[in-house]
Amino acid sequence: MSKKMLFIFNPRSGKGSIKSRLVDILDIFIKGGYEVTVHPTQAYMDGLKVTKKRGGNYDLIVASGGDGTLDEVVTGMLTAGHQHPIGYIPAGSTNDFANSLHISRNMLQAATDIVEGVPHAFDAGQFNDDIFVYIAAFGLFTDVSYETNQDLKNILGHAAYILEGTQRLFNIKSYHLQVKGDSHEFDGEFIFGMVSNTTSVGGFKRLTGPDVMLDDGVFEVMLIRRPKNILELNEIIASLLGTSDSKMIEVFKTTVLTVQCEEEVPWTLDGEYGGEHKNVYIKNLKHAVQIMLPQNDEVPLIHTPQ
């Protein structure tokens, strides 16, 4: 008896690159023993709605698109209480979670690894009443992903984020925050913050620090204080480049995090707009999601930047 697969893909991600490979991908799935139901997403959050409503009727849910598409599918699965594994074929301009798991950028190889692979459990995150897969962030550059035009993303890829982001350097917004984690508590003016479970952010390594494990039940937290002068700004840049440490950057690990601010702070979840919040509660959901990975490969849970 055939296993049932729900294949949800974003037809616009990555210049619509999946369209020319769709038949071959479906052929791999069918040869792998799956009866496939295909759903191209029709609008923002459509993937979440379809997954939540129909995901429980299938043995495997496969998402293809950028990290936002994966976020929709994972959120749909977890909020509906579905327990089935998820396959991921990365097709976006930036695929941080796929990079962290070393999922092949070749769509046909990724499809093959899904049908021939085995599920591995990884952590996800609770953000107030929402879900995120690998990163929740606020501040400098974090709104670039969801404000940059989709066509611009497709044409320029990484450059779209950089070009859009550099325009913000001369008007840095900061927030006065009270922050509390498992063993850290402090306040101050911050221009950027991220809570992550990934080895890659915006396509860039190093930012999440060494010894990142994707299934250990803890998040990596980075908060950058507002620089008062050019020397502090240079200190921050040097620290981000890995050439020195800085008192301007708070870095730690935690299972839970609360962030309080007197004003509304815009957040992004997995590169998509996550709303504006004065009070944020973040919790690591250990082993909440199962991702299909090649069974003969060492699972890349730990990453130490070179």
N, C-alpha and C positions, 0 to 999 in steps of 0.2 A: 504494500500500500504506500502511495507517495506521501512524502512529508509536505506540509503546506508552508509556503513562504509568502510574506507580504513585502513587496519591494517598493519602497517609497523613495523617489528621487526628485531633486530640484533641477528642472530642465534648463535653468539659467545660470547655475553655478559654473564658474571657471570657463566662461565663454561658450557655455552650452556644450562642452566637450563630450558629455556622455552620449549625446544623440547619435554620433557616428559609431559608437561602440555598443549601443543598446542591444542589438540583435545578438551579438557575440556574447554579451554578458548573460542574456536570458538563456542562450544555448548552454552555457556552462552550468547555470542553475538547474536547468531541466535534466541535463546529463548527470548532474549530481543527485538526482532522485527527488527533485522538488516540483510540486505543482505550484506555479507562481501566479500571484495576483499583483499586477503592476498599478501603481498610483503615482503619476506625476503631480507634484504639489501645485496648487492653483493660486495660492496667496500666502502671505505671511501667517504663520501658525497653523496652516492647513495640515502639515505633517503631524503636529501634536494632536489635533482633533481626530484625524484618521487613526493614528496609533491608539489613542485612548479608547475610541469606539470599537475598533475592529481587531486590535492587536492580540487580544486573548483567544482569537479563533485560529491562530497560526502557530506553527512550531518554531519559526524563526522570522525575525523582522530584520530586513536589510535597509539601511539608509545610504543614500548617495547624494553628495552635495558638499557644502562647506561645513564648518563646525556648528553653524547655526541650525542646519538641517539635522545633524546628529543630536543636538540639544533638544530639538522638538520631539524627536522620536524617543529619546531617553526620558524626557519629562512626561510624555504621554504614557510610557510603560510604567514608570514609578507611581505616578498619581493615580493610575487605574489599578495598580496592584498586579500587573502582569509580570510573570516570572521568566518568560522565554528569553533565550540569548538574542543578541543583536550583532549583525554584521555591518561593516562600514566600508564603503568604497569612496575614498576622498576625491572630491571633484571641485573644491573651492580654490580661490586664489591663495588662501592661507589655511593650512590644515594642521593646527598645532597638536591636537590630540592624536591624529594619525601619525604625526612625526614622533610623538612621544612613545608610541607603541610600535614604531617601525613598520607600520602598515604600508604595503607597496603603493607607490604613486602610479604604477601601471594598473589601470582599471581591470584588465582581464586577469592579471595576476592576483589582484585583491579579491576578485570574485572567486577565483580558484581556491585561494586560501580560506575563504569563508566556507565553501562546501566541503573542503578536505580538512578543515581545522577543528579545533576543540575550543570550548568556552573557557575563558579565564575571568575570574571575578575582580572587579576594580571598584575603587571608591567613587562616589558622586557627592554632591553637596546640596544641603538644604539652605535656601536663602529666604528668610521669612516664610512665606507660603509658596515659594517657587522652588525650582530645581535647577542646578547647573551641573555640567559634566566636568569641567576642568578649570574654570576661572571665573571669579567675580571681582570686578575692579571698578575704581572710580578715579576721576581726576584727569590730569594731563594726558592727552592722546586717546583716552578710553572711549570717547564718543566718536572717534574717527571712523571706526568700523561701520557703525550703523548710520552715520551721516553721509559717508562717501557714497556717491551714486553707484548703483550696481553696475552700470555700463562702464564707469570709470574703473571700478574694481576689476572687471573682466579684462579690460584693455591693458591696464598698467600693473596689475597684480600687487606685489609688495610696494612698488613705487607709489601707488595710490595712497597708501597709509602714510608713507613718509612725506609726500608732497602736501597732503592735507594737514598732517601733524605739525610741520615746521611753521605753519602760519600761526600756531597757538603760542609759540615761544615768547612772544612779546606781550602777551596778555594772560599771564598765568593766574588761574583762579585757585584759591586755597580754602580749606575748610578747617574750622576748629573742632577737633574730634576728641572724644573720650573713648579709649580703646581698652578692652579687657579680653585676655585669652586665658589659657590654662594656667600659665605662670608669669604672665606679663600684664601690667596695667599702667597706663600713662595717658597723657593728653598733649595737645599741641596743634600747631597749624601745619596741615599736610596738603601737598599738591598732587599726590598720587598714592594709590594703595591698591594692592591686589592680594587675593586669597586664592591660591592655585594648587592644582594637582597635575602638573605637567612639566615637561622638560623644555618646552618651547612656547614662547609668547610672541605673537605677531610675526612668527617665522624666525625669531631670534633666540639663540641659546643663551646660557649663562644667567639670565635674569632671575631664574627661580632658585639658583644656588646649587651646591653639590649634594650628592646622596639623596636624590629625589626618588621616593618609592611611591608607586601609584596604587598600592593596595595595603598601606600600613595604617590606615585609619586616621592619619593626620594631614593637615594642610600646611603648605609653606606660605608665610605671610611676609609681605614687603610693604613698608610705608615710608614715603619720602617726605621729609619735613620741608617747609618753605624756606628757600635760601634767602638770606638777608642782603647778600652782596655777591659779587662775581667770584670771590674766593670760595664761598660756600657752594656756589653753583658748579665751579670747576671740581670741587671735592666730590660732589655727587656724581658728576660725569665720570671721574676717575674710578670711583667705586663701582659704578655700573659696568665699566669696561674691565673690571677685575684687577686693576693695578694697585688698589689700596682699599682699606676699610674707611668708613665714614660714620661719625656720630649723627649725621643728617639722615641716615637710613636705618630704620628699625626692621630687623629680620629675625623671625622666629618661627617655630612650628607649634601647632595647636590643634585640638580636636573640635573646639568651639571658639567662636569669636563674637563679641558684641561691639557695635560701633554706634555711638550716639553723637548727634550734631544738632545745633539749634536751628539750622536751616535745612531745607531739602537738598539732598545730595543725589545727583544722577549716577546710576550704576549701570554697568554693562555686564551681562551674563553670557559667557561663551561668544563674545563679539556682537551680541544683539542687545538692544535697549532693554534694561531691566527695571525701569521706573525710577522715581525720585523718592528718597526715604530719609527721615530723620533718625529713625531707630532701625538698626539692622541686626538680625541674629543669624549667624552662620554656623552650621553643624556638619561635620564630616559623616557621611553615610557609608560606613565601611562595607565593602563588597556588595554594594547595592545593585550593580549592573554587571552582566556577563557579556563580554565581547569575544567574538570568534577570532582566533589567531592560529597561525600555522602550528601543527602539533609537534613538529620536529625542531622548531626553533626555540632557543632560550627566550623565555618571556622577558622583555626589557623593562624590568620594574625599577632598576636602579640606574641613574645616569650621573656621572661625574664629569663636569665640563673640563676640557683639556686646557 
